[in-house]
Amino acid sequence: MGAVCPSTAVSTAISFAIFHTFPVLTGVFYSFTNYNLLRNLRSPAKITFFQNYVKLLKDPYFQQSIWNTVKFTIFAVIFEMLIGF
């Protein structure tokens, strides 16, 4: 295998930063605000800190979806283990 061209490594790092890291960091920032894209874009988002997460954890639909995911994972792993033997 040959050496990696420096320009390839740099372009890969830039692409990764633009298409992965920036959106993730932006999403994390917006999760701590009351930002709403459907609202007037001229009004600034206000920092809410962990209120969004508290609201999410208290939501019965979210709790039910977590429970459904746990059940599905347990049954899928057991079923796949039985098929694997």
Secondary structure, 3 states (H helix, E strand, C coil): CCCCCHHHHHHHHHHHHHHHHHHHHHHHHHHCECCCCCCCCCCCCCECCCHHHHHHHHCHHHHHHHHHHHHHHHHHHHHHHHHHC
